[in-house]
Amino acid sequence: MIKLVEVVTANKNNEYYLREVSVNPNHIVSVSPSDEFVILLHQEKLPIGLDRNHEFVEVYFSNGRKIITVGTPKIINEKIKTAKKLLFG
């Protein structure tokens, strides 16, 4: 399992909060940058405390689910690679 920081919509008013999630890296099928959330960050619509330089990634799973996480594709891919090495030796 890998731990990621997910950006979650709190309600229909588009208020957001952060939470830590653990995901199985074997179920991740793709990761890509999320320009939409960078724009929201610069519009100050995301939680207070995030630096304006933060980046966001859309993580897609084999079941069709998608989450938005704080980080870069490179960081997420490194976490996946490290976790898989630990699992498979």
CORKA-V193996 format. One record per helix or strand of 3 or more residues. SS is the DSSP state (a for helix, b for strand). FROM is the first residue (numbers start at 1). TO is the last residue. If there is no record, write none. Layout:
<<SS;FROM;TO> <SS;FROM;TO>>
//
This chain:
<<b;2;9> <b;16;23> <a;25;27> <b;28;33> <a;35;42> <b;56;61> <b;66;70> <a;73;88>>
//
